[in-house]
Amino acid sequence: MPRRTNRPVTLRQQVYEQLRLAIEQGSLPPGARLPASREHAVSLGVSRNTVLWALERLQAEGYVVARVGDGSYVSPGLQAPAPAARAAALTPPPLGLSRRGRLIADTVLRWNPPLQPAGCFRIGAPDVAAFPFGTWDRLARQASVGQRRRQAQYLDPAGDPALREAIAQWLWAARGIRCEASRVLVCSGSQQAIDLAGRLLLDVGDEVLVEDPGYPGIRASLLGHGVHARAVALDDEGMRIAEGARQWPRARMAVVTPTHQFPTGVRMSLERRLALLQWARSHDAWVVEDDYDGEFQYGSHRLPALCSLPQSERVLYVGTFSKTLHPGLRLGFVVVPQALLPSFAMARALNDRHAPGDSQAVLARFIAEGHLLRHLRRMRELYQGRQQVLIRALAEASQGRLRLRPSERGMHLLHELPPDSDDQALSRHAEALGVTLTPLSRYTLESPRKGWLFGYAGYTPAALRAAARKLGPHLLTEPAL
């Protein structure tokens, strides 16, 4: 039975840490079958729920994969870490952290934002070089001395009033969302908006429906709050909300990317959207709409946002300027019901008070004077062209073996593989070549789906062709294609 220590560590945490240590040290190698939960619980002298909790957490972090009807296995794509990395991975969280503090400290195991500059094919990277820095600087210089002094003071944590008004008008024009500026909270991007929703609308132990595959940053934020992220499978119409509601009837929230699902690119159907809104009303639950890539729709008909539909009063709409402008700006927003705005603003103030005043003021003018609209028009044309370059370059490099399907939305393309494929092997080869090729399995919880994600928005045609040529020899011998 796991040894009890003087630290405030629960029994299930001890079981989890022992299993993780065995995996990281190689005692349980990649592909190894784990003992059945019932037998494991008996051998340890603990309840089966204790073992199931540990396995669920390991699965959420990518250490373990579950095969329906066949048990749990160590993820076959794991590699033995280098000695220094292994030592760092085994370093326990600092003593003295609360239980929630330990959860937050452990998020590095679930979500580790990249720190290095974006390499070709990495997803989520806009073309920063195409940003109109000259226009931005000119708008910044237009501020009077008095305006600059006011922006240098402590400001409203909800955001600059002019920026909130500009965002509200932009949402109506671009996404069909009718909202007053008083419902808009300026934040530091979509991640902070989701963090605020988790802190204010959920309690420890609550359950949240998340897309599978889905964005790990969302799951990490929820788990850091002591909330259970419950995986719900996707199909061609988006999240299977009816299935999720049956499996997790006590769920208090659903987090979705309905316009351009991350990472599969699926568009949620109208029928599924209406079912999701009905679920929220009947269960007194919330829906967080992360409008990932919502501005980058290339077809003649634009899909409106979920919260533009009738009876969407329980939807929180999250947007960011990290993709439309550039991630260094660190500005985003969330649209919340009027009654929640003061609470969200206070939570924002407790966290980091408010966003930089000068950046907010310049962005407000940037939107109001039509520069955002013009910039997005240029980027849609630019990105659509680069998508075509990517498709042709990979088809040529693979001699026709890899043919990506074009998409009318987004900044990356998905090439899906059979579920029994190994989508991490080629990713490792690509990394050695200096190319970032993300495996789809990195974004799954329970889903068996496999594939590769190809980002194209932030890279020149020459860079896309060069990266494709580097991958070419490996694509010619890739058995999964």
FITI-986527 format. One line per field, with one value per residue (C-alpha): residue number from 1; residue in three letters; chain; x, y, z. Coordinates in nm, 3 decimals. Layout:
<pts>
i: NUM / ...
aa: ala / ...
ch: A / ...
x: X / ...
y: Y / ...
z: Z / ...
</pts>
This chain:
<pts>
i: 1 / 2 / 3 / 4 / 5 / 6 / 7 / 8 / 9 / 10 / 11 / 12 / 13 / 14 / 15 / 16 / 17 / 18 / 19 / 20 / 21 / 22 / 23 / 24 / 25 / 26 / 27 / 28 / 29 / 30 / 31 / 32 / 33 / 34 / 35 / 36 / 37 / 38 / 39 / 40 / 41 / 42 / 43 / 44 / 45 / 46 / 47 / 48 / 49 / 50 / 51 / 52 / 53 / 54 / 55 / 56 / 57 / 58 / 59 / 60 / 61 / 62 / 63 / 64 / 65 / 66 / 67 / 68 / 69 / 70 / 71 / 72 / 73 / 74 / 75 / 76 / 77 / 78 / 79 / 80 / 81 / 82 / 83 / 84 / 85 / 86 / 87 / 88 / 89 / 90 / 91 / 92 / 93 / 94 / 95 / 96 / 97 / 98 / 99 / 100 / 101 / 102 / 103 / 104 / 105 / 106 / 107 / 108 / 109 / 110 / 111 / 112 / 113 / 114 / 115 / 116 / 117 / 118 / 119 / 120 / 121 / 122 / 123 / 124 / 125 / 126 / 127 / 128 / 129 / 130 / 131 / 132 / 133 / 134 / 135 / 136 / 137 / 138 / 139 / 140 / 141 / 142 / 143 / 144 / 145 / 146 / 147 / 148 / 149 / 150 / 151 / 152 / 153 / 154 / 155 / 156 / 157 / 158 / 159 / 160 / 161 / 162 / 163 / 164 / 165 / 166 / 167 / 168 / 169 / 170 / 171 / 172 / 173 / 174 / 175 / 176 / 177 / 178 / 179 / 180 / 181 / 182 / 183 / 184 / 185 / 186 / 187 / 188 / 189 / 190 / 191 / 192 / 193 / 194 / 195 / 196 / 197 / 198 / 199 / 200 / 201 / 202 / 203 / 204 / 205 / 206 / 207 / 208 / 209 / 210 / 211 / 212 / 213 / 214 / 215 / 216 / 217 / 218 / 219 / 220 / 221 / 222 / 223 / 224 / 225 / 226 / 227 / 228 / 229 / 230 / 231 / 232 / 233 / 234 / 235 / 236 / 237 / 238 / 239 / 240 / 241 / 242 / 243 / 244 / 245 / 246 / 247 / 248 / 249 / 250 / 251 / 252 / 253 / 254 / 255 / 256 / 257 / 258 / 259 / 260 / 261 / 262 / 263 / 264 / 265 / 266 / 267 / 268 / 269 / 270 / 271 / 272 / 273 / 274 / 275 / 276 / 277 / 278 / 279 / 280 / 281 / 282 / 283 / 284 / 285 / 286 / 287 / 288 / 289 / 290 / 291 / 292 / 293 / 294 / 295 / 296 / 297 / 298 / 299 / 300 / 301 / 302 / 303 / 304 / 305 / 306 / 307 / 308 / 309 / 310 / 311 / 312 / 313 / 314 / 315 / 316 / 317 / 318 / 319 / 320 / 321 / 322 / 323 / 324 / 325 / 326 / 327 / 328 / 329 / 330 / 331 / 332 / 333 / 334 / 335 / 336 / 337 / 338 / 339 / 340 / 341 / 342 / 343 / 344 / 345 / 346 / 347 / 348 / 349 / 350 / 351 / 352 / 353 / 354 / 355 / 356 / 357 / 358 / 359 / 360 / 361 / 362 / 363 / 364 / 365 / 366 / 367 / 368 / 369 / 370 / 371 / 372 / 373 / 374 / 375 / 376 / 377 / 378 / 379 / 380 / 381 / 382 / 383 / 384 / 385 / 386 / 387 / 388 / 389 / 390 / 391 / 392 / 393 / 394 / 395 / 396 / 397 / 398 / 399 / 400 / 401 / 402 / 403 / 404 / 405 / 406 / 407 / 408 / 409 / 410 / 411 / 412 / 413 / 414 / 415 / 416 / 417 / 418 / 419 / 420 / 421 / 422 / 423 / 424 / 425 / 426 / 427 / 428 / 429 / 430 / 431 / 432 / 433 / 434 / 435 / 436 / 437 / 438 / 439 / 440 / 441 / 442 / 443 / 444 / 445 / 446 / 447 / 448 / 449 / 450 / 451 / 452 / 453 / 454 / 455 / 456 / 457 / 458 / 459 / 460 / 461 / 462 / 463 / 464 / 465 / 466 / 467 / 468 / 469 / 470 / 471 / 472 / 473 / 474 / 475 / 476 / 477 / 478 / 479 / 480 / 481
aa: met / pro / arg / arg / thr / asn / arg / pro / val / thr / leu / arg / gln / gln / val / tyr / glu / gln / leu / arg / leu / ala / ile / glu / gln / gly / ser / leu / pro / pro / gly / ala / arg / leu / pro / ala / ser / arg / glu / his / ala / val / ser / leu / gly / val / ser / arg / asn / thr / val / leu / trp / ala / leu / glu / arg / leu / gln / ala / glu / gly / tyr / val / val / ala / arg / val / gly / asp / gly / ser / tyr / val / ser / pro / gly / leu / gln / ala / pro / ala / pro / ala / ala / arg / ala / ala / ala / leu / thr / pro / pro / pro / leu / gly / leu / ser / arg / arg / gly / arg / leu / ile / ala / asp / thr / val / leu / arg / trp / asn / pro / pro / leu / gln / pro / ala / gly / cys / phe / arg / ile / gly / ala / pro / asp / val / ala / ala / phe / pro / phe / gly / thr / trp / asp / arg / leu / ala / arg / gln / ala / ser / val / gly / gln / arg / arg / arg / gln / ala / gln / tyr / leu / asp / pro / ala / gly / asp / pro / ala / leu / arg / glu / ala / ile / ala / gln / trp / leu / trp / ala / ala / arg / gly / ile / arg / cys / glu / ala / ser / arg / val / leu / val / cys / ser / gly / ser / gln / gln / ala / ile / asp / leu / ala / gly / arg / leu / leu / leu / asp / val / gly / asp / glu / val / leu / val / glu / asp / pro / gly / tyr / pro / gly / ile / arg / ala / ser / leu / leu / gly / his / gly / val / his / ala / arg / ala / val / ala / leu / asp / asp / glu / gly / met / arg / ile / ala / glu / gly / ala / arg / gln / trp / pro / arg / ala / arg / met / ala / val / val / thr / pro / thr / his / gln / phe / pro / thr / gly / val / arg / met / ser / leu / glu / arg / arg / leu / ala / leu / leu / gln / trp / ala / arg / ser / his / asp / ala / trp / val / val / glu / asp / asp / tyr / asp / gly / glu / phe / gln / tyr / gly / ser / his / arg / leu / pro / ala / leu / cys / ser / leu / pro / gln / ser / glu / arg / val / leu / tyr / val / gly / thr / phe / ser / lys / thr / leu / his / pro / gly / leu / arg / leu / gly / phe / val / val / val / pro / gln / ala / leu / leu / pro / ser / phe / ala / met / ala / arg / ala / leu / asn / asp / arg / his / ala / pro / gly / asp / ser / gln / ala / val / leu / ala / arg / phe / ile / ala / glu / gly / his / leu / leu / arg / his / leu / arg / arg / met / arg / glu / leu / tyr / gln / gly / arg / gln / gln / val / leu / ile / arg / ala / leu / ala / glu / ala / ser / gln / gly / arg / leu / arg / leu / arg / pro / ser / glu / arg / gly / met / his / leu / leu / his / glu / leu / pro / pro / asp / ser / asp / asp / gln / ala / leu / ser / arg / his / ala / glu / ala / leu / gly / val / thr / leu / thr / pro / leu / ser / arg / tyr / thr / leu / glu / ser / pro / arg / lys / gly / trp / leu / phe / gly / tyr / ala / gly / tyr / thr / pro / ala / ala / leu / arg / ala / ala / ala / arg / lys / leu / gly / pro / his / leu / leu / thr / glu / pro / ala / leu
ch: A / A / A / A / A / A / A / A / A / A / A / A / A / A / A / A / A / A / A / A / A / A / A / A / A / A / A / A / A / A / A / A / A / A / A / A / A / A / A / A / A / A / A / A / A / A / A / A / A / A / A / A / A / A / A / A / A / A / A / A / A / A / A / A / A / A / A / A / A / A / A / A / A / A / A / A / A / A / A / A / A / A / A / A / A / A / A / A / A / A / A / A / A / A / A / A / A / A / A / A / A / A / A / A / A / A / A / A / A / A / A / A / A / A / A / A / A / A / A / A / A / A / A / A / A / A / A / A / A / A / A / A / A / A / A / A / A / A / A / A / A / A / A / A / A / A / A / A / A / A / A / A / A / A / A / A / A / A / A / A / A / A / A / A / A / A / A / A / A / A / A / A / A / A / A / A / A / A / A / A / A / A / A / A / A / A / A / A / A / A / A / A / A / A / A / A / A / A / A / A / A / A / A / A / A / A / A / A / A / A / A / A / A / A / A / A / A / A / A / A / A / A / A / A / A / A / A / A / A / A / A / A / A / A / A / A / A / A / A / A / A / A / A / A / A / A / A / A / A / A / A / A / A / A / A / A / A / A / A / A / A / A / A / A / A / A / A / A / A / A / A / A / A / A / A / A / A / A / A / A / A / A / A / A / A / A / A / A / A / A / A / A / A / A / A / A / A / A / A / A / A / A / A / A / A / A / A / A / A / A / A / A / A / A / A / A / A / A / A / A / A / A / A / A / A / A / A / A / A / A / A / A / A / A / A / A / A / A / A / A / A / A / A / A / A / A / A / A / A / A / A / A / A / A / A / A / A / A / A / A / A / A / A / A / A / A / A / A / A / A / A / A / A / A / A / A / A / A / A / A / A / A / A / A / A / A / A / A / A / A / A / A / A / A / A / A / A / A / A / A / A / A / A / A / A / A / A / A / A / A / A / A / A / A / A / A / A / A / A / A / A / A / A / A / A / A / A / A / A / A / A / A / A / A / A / A / A / A / A / A / A / A / A / A / A / A / A / A / A / A / A / A / A / A / A / A / A / A / A / A / A / A / A / A / A / A / A / A / A / A / A / A / A / A / A / A / A / A / A / A / A
x: 0.000 / 0.138 / 0.324 / 0.151 / 0.369 / 0.346 / 0.270 / -0.097 / -0.109 / -0.417 / -0.400 / -0.510 / -0.236 / 0.020 / -0.105 / -0.089 / 0.265 / 0.389 / 0.246 / 0.382 / 0.725 / 0.727 / 0.643 / 0.900 / 1.178 / 1.101 / 0.979 / 0.658 / 0.787 / 0.587 / 0.315 / 0.314 / -0.026 / -0.121 / -0.281 / -0.660 / -0.793 / -0.977 / -0.676 / -0.444 / -0.669 / -0.672 / -0.292 / -0.247 / -0.517 / -0.709 / -1.048 / -1.094 / -1.207 / -0.866 / -0.690 / -0.941 / -0.878 / -0.502 / -0.547 / -0.784 / -0.532 / -0.249 / -0.468 / -0.551 / -0.179 / -0.092 / 0.096 / -0.174 / -0.416 / -0.734 / -0.853 / -1.220 / -1.261 / -0.884 / -0.763 / -0.508 / -0.161 / 0.139 / 0.126 / 0.334 / 0.464 / 0.643 / 1.019 / 1.263 / 1.369 / 1.727 / 1.888 / 1.854 / 1.497 / 1.416 / 1.550 / 1.342 / 1.031 / 1.073 / 1.120 / 0.815 / 0.621 / 0.758 / 0.656 / 0.388 / 0.167 / -0.204 / -0.394 / -0.505 / -0.149 / -0.027 / -0.291 / -0.179 / 0.189 / 0.113 / -0.043 / 0.302 / 0.245 / -0.072 / 0.004 / 0.344 / 0.321 / 0.610 / 0.876 / 1.083 / 0.996 / 0.741 / 0.890 / 0.729 / 0.402 / 0.355 / -0.011 / -0.164 / 0.105 / -0.018 / 0.200 / 0.348 / 0.555 / 0.232 / 0.105 / 0.081 / 0.328 / 0.357 / -0.016 / -0.010 / 0.282 / 0.110 / -0.204 / 0.004 / 0.168 / -0.173 / -0.246 / -0.218 / -0.011 / -0.329 / -0.449 / -0.114 / -0.124 / -0.470 / -0.362 / -0.069 / -0.304 / -0.482 / -0.769 / -1.102 / -1.027 / -1.312 / -1.119 / -1.089 / -1.447 / -1.352 / -1.206 / -1.509 / -1.736 / -1.519 / -1.523 / -1.902 / -1.947 / -1.692 / -1.871 / -2.200 / -2.042 / -1.811 / -1.976 / -2.345 / -2.332 / -2.557 / -2.416 / -2.366 / -2.018 / -2.114 / -2.105 / -1.750 / -1.455 / -1.106 / -0.856 / -0.515 / -0.636 / -0.863 / -0.666 / -0.733 / -1.099 / -1.142 / -0.956 / -1.196 / -1.497 / -1.359 / -1.287 / -1.622 / -1.872 / -1.740 / -1.662 / -1.398 / -1.523 / -1.758 / -1.764 / -1.714 / -1.775 / -1.476 / -1.419 / -1.209 / -0.981 / -0.952 / -0.723 / -0.510 / -0.481 / -0.853 / -0.827 / -0.519 / -0.699 / -1.000 / -0.795 / -0.595 / -0.920 / -0.993 / -1.258 / -1.305 / -1.271 / -1.501 / -1.417 / -1.697 / -1.636 / -1.678 / -1.832 / -1.887 / -2.139 / -1.922 / -1.946 / -2.194 / -2.378 / -2.658 / -2.400 / -2.208 / -2.525 / -2.616 / -2.269 / -2.211 / -2.555 / -2.408 / -2.188 / -2.204 / -2.037 / -1.937 / -1.639 / -1.664 / -1.500 / -1.807 / -1.702 / -1.373 / -1.323 / -0.973 / -0.792 / -1.011 / -1.161 / -1.518 / -1.799 / -2.076 / -2.409 / -2.710 / -2.899 / -2.612 / -2.581 / -2.948 / -2.919 / -2.623 / -2.817 / -3.115 / -2.885 / -2.747 / -3.097 / -3.238 / -2.932 / -2.875 / -2.528 / -2.294 / -2.143 / -1.807 / -1.774 / -1.408 / -1.430 / -1.101 / -1.015 / -1.367 / -1.246 / -1.066 / -1.350 / -1.266 / -1.595 / -1.862 / -2.093 / -1.972 / -2.094 / -2.229 / -2.122 / -2.308 / -2.400 / -2.569 / -2.850 / -3.174 / -3.184 / -2.805 / -2.815 / -2.606 / -2.320 / -1.995 / -1.821 / -1.440 / -1.231 / -0.866 / -0.651 / -0.358 / -0.450 / -0.613 / -0.326 / -0.036 / 0.012 / 0.256 / -0.029 / -0.179 / -0.531 / -0.855 / -1.206 / -1.501 / -1.869 / -2.065 / -2.421 / -2.467 / -2.515 / -2.179 / -1.966 / -1.883 / -1.774 / -1.557 / -1.403 / -1.319 / -1.164 / -0.958 / -0.850 / -0.741 / -0.532 / -0.346 / -0.557 / -0.602 / -0.446 / -0.192 / -0.375 / -0.176 / -0.225 / -0.598 / -0.630 / -0.441 / -0.640 / -0.965 / -0.863 / -0.729 / -1.073 / -1.282 / -1.095 / -1.141 / -0.782 / -0.878 / -1.130 / -0.878 / -0.604 / -0.829 / -0.929 / -0.561 / -0.488 / -0.778 / -0.649 / -0.291 / -0.373 / -0.600 / -0.318 / -0.072 / -0.311 / -0.308 / 0.073 / 0.089 / -0.144 / 0.053 / 0.393 / 0.310 / 0.148 / 0.460 / 0.703 / 0.515 / 0.463 / 0.090 / 0.077 / -0.021 / -0.311 / -0.452 / -0.816 / -0.868 / -1.072 / -1.277 / -1.173 / -0.875 / -0.497 / -0.404 / -0.509 / -0.555 / -0.455 / -0.624 / -0.481 / -0.630 / -0.685 / -0.425 / -0.151 / 0.149 / 0.123 / 0.416 / 0.695 / 0.689 / 0.656 / 0.982 / 1.156 / 1.024 / 1.152 / 1.500 / 1.475 / 1.374 / 1.009 / 0.722 / 0.464 / 0.209 / 0.042 / -0.333 / -0.304 / -0.139 / -0.483 / -0.688 / -0.813 / -1.005 / -1.040 / -0.839 / -0.808 / -0.464 / -0.324 / -0.098 / -0.163 / -0.005 / 0.003 / 0.047 / -0.066 / 0.257 / 0.499 / 0.601 / 0.541 / 0.917 / 0.931 / 0.630 / 0.787 / 1.122 / 0.962 / 0.762 / 1.079 / 1.245 / 0.954 / 0.933 / 1.163 / 0.981 / 0.640 / 0.742 / 0.806 / 0.535 / 0.325 / 0.021 / -0.049
y: 0.000 / 0.348 / 0.501 / 0.786 / 1.091 / 1.396 / 1.607 / 1.689 / 1.447 / 1.235 / 0.862 / 0.891 / 1.151 / 0.903 / 0.631 / 0.876 / 0.988 / 0.628 / 0.534 / 0.847 / 0.788 / 0.431 / 0.555 / 0.836 / 0.612 / 0.345 / 0.076 / 0.090 / 0.137 / 0.289 / 0.050 / -0.149 / -0.267 / -0.142 / -0.375 / -0.386 / -0.118 / -0.365 / -0.594 / -0.298 / -0.159 / -0.495 / -0.525 / -0.173 / -0.205 / 0.100 / 0.155 / 0.109 / 0.472 / 0.578 / 0.389 / 0.511 / 0.873 / 0.824 / 0.660 / 0.934 / 1.200 / 1.016 / 0.981 / 1.353 / 1.432 / 1.200 / 0.933 / 0.669 / 0.576 / 0.377 / 0.122 / 0.037 / -0.320 / -0.372 / -0.176 / 0.102 / 0.126 / 0.355 / 0.591 / 0.430 / 0.766 / 0.856 / 0.885 / 0.836 / 1.186 / 1.300 / 1.273 / 1.645 / 1.655 / 1.341 / 1.497 / 1.807 / 1.601 / 1.408 / 1.718 / 1.738 / 2.063 / 2.296 / 2.205 / 2.425 / 2.451 / 2.408 / 2.136 / 2.390 / 2.518 / 2.169 / 2.136 / 2.464 / 2.369 / 2.040 / 2.210 / 2.208 / 1.835 / 1.902 / 2.226 / 2.378 / 2.686 / 2.701 / 2.960 / 2.937 / 3.124 / 2.951 / 2.699 / 2.605 / 2.408 / 2.502 / 2.581 / 2.897 / 3.133 / 3.438 / 3.630 / 3.889 / 4.041 / 4.142 / 4.341 / 4.717 / 4.838 / 5.174 / 5.239 / 5.127 / 5.360 / 5.652 / 5.597 / 5.580 / 5.915 / 6.079 / 6.057 / 6.393 / 6.446 / 6.455 / 6.126 / 5.962 / 6.082 / 5.937 / 5.605 / 5.594 / 5.585 / 5.289 / 5.210 / 5.030 / 4.655 / 4.590 / 4.776 / 5.111 / 5.235 / 5.331 / 4.986 / 4.809 / 5.016 / 4.945 / 4.571 / 4.569 / 4.743 / 4.513 / 4.202 / 4.316 / 4.393 / 4.090 / 3.811 / 3.907 / 3.947 / 4.214 / 4.325 / 4.643 / 4.765 / 4.718 / 4.339 / 4.339 / 4.269 / 4.329 / 4.063 / 3.929 / 3.674 / 3.372 / 3.179 / 3.442 / 3.462 / 3.087 / 3.107 / 3.376 / 3.166 / 2.867 / 3.069 / 3.248 / 2.995 / 2.660 / 2.495 / 2.236 / 1.896 / 2.032 / 1.867 / 2.043 / 1.899 / 1.952 / 1.856 / 1.547 / 1.615 / 1.965 / 2.242 / 2.127 / 2.483 / 2.473 / 2.143 / 2.260 / 2.572 / 2.372 / 2.106 / 2.380 / 2.491 / 2.138 / 2.090 / 1.762 / 1.797 / 1.536 / 1.434 / 1.437 / 1.290 / 1.483 / 1.394 / 1.587 / 1.813 / 1.899 / 1.801 / 1.519 / 1.713 / 1.456 / 1.186 / 1.410 / 1.503 / 1.136 / 1.038 / 1.339 / 1.457 / 1.678 / 1.886 / 2.258 / 2.393 / 2.308 / 2.468 / 2.456 / 2.597 / 2.584 / 2.796 / 2.618 / 2.336 / 2.312 / 2.110 / 1.915 / 2.215 / 2.081 / 2.337 / 2.278 / 2.230 / 2.451 / 2.152 / 2.074 / 2.443 / 2.461 / 2.137 / 2.280 / 2.596 / 2.384 / 2.171 / 2.484 / 2.616 / 2.287 / 2.205 / 2.559 / 2.529 / 2.762 / 2.745 / 2.905 / 2.978 / 3.008 / 3.164 / 3.014 / 3.134 / 3.273 / 3.571 / 3.356 / 3.224 / 3.222 / 3.122 / 3.359 / 3.272 / 3.341 / 3.127 / 3.347 / 3.299 / 3.066 / 3.351 / 3.539 / 3.280 / 3.335 / 3.212 / 3.222 / 3.409 / 3.139 / 3.168 / 3.346 / 3.454 / 3.456 / 3.635 / 3.728 / 3.956 / 3.716 / 3.558 / 3.855 / 4.094 / 3.937 / 3.740 / 3.993 / 4.241 / 4.030 / 4.162 / 3.970 / 3.993 / 3.803 / 3.894 / 3.801 / 3.857 / 4.206 / 4.081 / 3.900 / 4.186 / 4.343 / 4.006 / 3.933 / 4.280 / 4.237 / 3.895 / 4.052 / 4.328 / 4.074 / 3.895 / 4.170 / 4.487 / 4.579 / 4.565 / 4.833 / 5.158 / 5.278 / 4.949 / 4.955 / 5.313 / 5.245 / 4.928 / 5.121 / 5.369 / 5.087 / 4.922 / 5.239 / 5.375 / 5.051 / 4.928 / 4.594 / 4.527 / 4.610 / 4.405 / 4.100 / 4.128 / 4.120 / 3.831 / 3.621 / 3.658 / 3.595 / 3.289 / 3.134 / 3.158 / 3.000 / 2.716 / 2.636 / 2.653 / 2.409 / 2.159 / 2.164 / 2.152 / 1.846 / 1.666 / 1.722 / 1.631 / 1.306 / 1.224 / 1.242 / 1.023 / 1.309 / 1.517 / 1.761 / 1.860 / 2.237 / 2.422 / 2.741 / 2.828 / 2.854 / 2.873 / 2.505 / 2.182 / 1.836 / 1.514 / 1.231 / 0.880 / 0.542 / 0.512 / 0.236 / 0.455 / 0.604 / 0.977 / 1.068 / 0.893 / 1.132 / 1.425 / 1.323 / 1.293 / 1.636 / 1.790 / 1.658 / 1.832 / 2.164 / 2.128 / 2.144 / 1.877 / 1.835 / 1.493 / 1.498 / 1.248 / 1.522 / 1.686 / 1.379 / 1.250 / 0.932 / 0.965 / 0.718 / 0.968 / 1.015 / 1.252 / 1.553 / 1.925 / 2.158 / 2.530 / 2.759 / 3.112 / 3.248 / 3.119 / 3.244 / 3.026 / 2.967 / 2.845 / 2.617 / 2.460 / 2.413 / 2.242 / 2.015 / 1.914 / 1.824 / 1.597 / 1.447 / 1.144 / 1.046 / 1.088 / 0.851 / 0.575 / 0.659 / 0.341 / 0.523 / 0.717
z: 0.000 / -0.081 / 0.213 / 0.390 / 0.449 / 0.666 / 0.361 / 0.293 / 0.000 / -0.060 / -0.113 / -0.475 / -0.533 / -0.400 / -0.636 / -0.925 / -0.840 / -0.809 / -1.149 / -1.314 / -1.163 / -1.293 / -1.642 / -1.641 / -1.507 / -1.766 / -1.526 / -1.728 / -2.086 / -2.376 / -2.489 / -2.162 / -2.044 / -1.698 / -1.442 / -1.443 / -1.208 / -0.987 / -0.947 / -0.897 / -0.624 / -0.441 / -0.456 / -0.317 / -0.055 / -0.179 / -0.337 / -0.710 / -0.739 / -0.609 / -0.890 / -1.150 / -1.046 / -1.088 / -1.430 / -1.544 / -1.454 / -1.626 / -1.933 / -1.932 / -1.918 / -2.206 / -2.008 / -2.052 / -2.329 / -2.272 / -2.525 / -2.500 / -2.384 / -2.367 / -2.064 / -2.020 / -2.173 / -2.137 / -2.432 / -2.710 / -2.835 / -2.512 / -2.526 / -2.244 / -2.135 / -2.125 / -1.778 / -1.703 / -1.825 / -1.627 / -1.309 / -1.367 / -1.438 / -1.113 / -0.899 / -0.673 / -0.638 / -0.365 / -0.014 / 0.134 / -0.172 / -0.112 / -0.292 / -0.551 / -0.571 / -0.651 / -0.922 / -1.077 / -1.050 / -1.224 / -1.527 / -1.687 / -1.740 / -1.938 / -2.118 / -2.180 / -2.406 / -2.656 / -2.582 / -2.901 / -3.223 / -3.443 / -3.687 / -4.016 / -3.986 / -3.619 / -3.571 / -3.428 / -3.557 / -3.754 / -3.998 / -3.761 / -4.044 / -4.220 / -3.921 / -4.003 / -3.743 / -3.918 / -3.883 / -3.522 / -3.439 / -3.611 / -3.406 / -3.089 / -3.168 / -3.209 / -2.838 / -2.663 / -2.350 / -2.146 / -2.291 / -2.219 / -1.861 / -1.814 / -1.966 / -1.724 / -1.423 / -1.267 / -1.503 / -1.505 / -1.476 / -1.721 / -1.989 / -2.163 / -2.236 / -2.592 / -2.658 / -2.511 / -2.735 / -3.040 / -2.967 / -2.927 / -3.263 / -3.426 / -3.298 / -3.448 / -3.785 / -3.807 / -3.606 / -3.586 / -3.207 / -3.058 / -2.725 / -2.529 / -2.442 / -2.077 / -2.133 / -2.272 / -2.043 / -2.183 / -2.078 / -2.173 / -2.426 / -2.442 / -2.179 / -1.913 / -2.013 / -1.965 / -1.635 / -1.513 / -1.615 / -1.425 / -1.113 / -1.099 / -1.232 / -1.108 / -0.775 / -0.692 / -0.806 / -1.073 / -1.415 / -1.749 / -2.096 / -2.325 / -2.687 / -2.759 / -2.940 / -2.798 / -2.680 / -2.381 / -2.246 / -2.169 / -1.987 / -1.794 / -1.674 / -1.556 / -1.383 / -1.211 / -1.049 / -0.925 / -1.193 / -1.380 / -1.759 / -1.912 / -2.267 / -2.524 / -2.868 / -3.193 / -3.525 / -3.847 / -3.668 / -3.369 / -3.004 / -2.939 / -2.671 / -2.626 / -2.561 / -2.321 / -2.133 / -2.086 / -1.969 / -1.744 / -1.624 / -1.349 / -1.582 / -1.507 / -1.819 / -2.176 / -2.352 / -2.731 / -3.045 / -3.274 / -3.573 / -3.642 / -3.394 / -3.261 / -3.380 / -3.627 / -3.812 / -3.789 / -3.802 / -3.549 / -3.723 / -3.646 / -3.504 / -3.267 / -3.167 / -3.077 / -2.880 / -2.689 / -2.599 / -2.488 / -2.272 / -2.102 / -2.026 / -1.900 / -1.687 / -1.553 / -1.706 / -1.893 / -2.241 / -2.309 / -2.682 / -2.775 / -3.122 / -3.233 / -3.586 / -3.621 / -3.820 / -4.076 / -4.290 / -4.660 / -4.820 / -4.945 / -4.653 / -4.301 / -4.013 / -3.731 / -3.372 / -3.138 / -2.904 / -3.189 / -3.185 / -2.992 / -2.631 / -2.595 / -2.265 / -2.095 / -2.346 / -2.265 / -2.585 / -2.581 / -2.844 / -2.884 / -3.097 / -3.077 / -3.412 / -3.589 / -3.500 / -3.310 / -2.985 / -2.838 / -2.802 / -2.516 / -2.557 / -2.581 / -2.444 / -2.307 / -2.345 / -2.033 / -1.909 / -1.770 / -1.415 / -1.418 / -1.547 / -1.205 / -1.065 / -1.369 / -1.351 / -0.982 / -1.046 / -1.324 / -1.084 / -0.823 / -1.085 / -1.271 / -1.225 / -1.592 / -1.939 / -2.042 / -2.105 / -2.405 / -2.594 / -2.524 / -2.648 / -2.971 / -3.039 / -2.988 / -3.259 / -3.478 / -3.476 / -3.495 / -3.798 / -3.994 / -3.983 / -3.827 / -4.102 / -4.376 / -4.209 / -4.183 / -4.548 / -4.645 / -4.411 / -4.540 / -4.896 / -4.787 / -4.576 / -4.835 / -5.088 / -4.847 / -4.781 / -5.152 / -5.155 / -4.864 / -5.032 / -5.359 / -5.188 / -4.978 / -5.271 / -5.481 / -5.202 / -5.134 / -5.503 / -5.447 / -5.134 / -4.901 / -5.029 / -4.780 / -4.808 / -4.842 / -4.583 / -4.592 / -4.237 / -4.009 / -4.010 / -4.028 / -4.200 / -4.056 / -4.229 / -4.044 / -4.021 / -3.929 / -3.551 / -3.516 / -3.671 / -3.494 / -3.563 / -3.338 / -3.527 / -3.824 / -3.584 / -3.418 / -3.756 / -3.852 / -3.530 / -3.605 / -3.944 / -3.787 / -3.890 / -3.639 / -3.720 / -3.442 / -3.396 / -3.348 / -3.061 / -2.853 / -2.824 / -2.735 / -2.401 / -2.482 / -2.857 / -3.068 / -3.355 / -3.511 / -3.768 / -3.831 / -3.812 / -4.069 / -3.988 / -4.286 / -4.194 / -4.049 / -4.311 / -4.654 / -4.961 / -4.986 / -4.626 / -4.678 / -4.988 / -4.813 / -4.513 / -4.744 / -4.928 / -4.596 / -4.509 / -4.857 / -4.810 / -4.490 / -4.652 / -4.930 / -4.676 / -4.421 / -4.380 / -4.237 / -4.559
</pts>
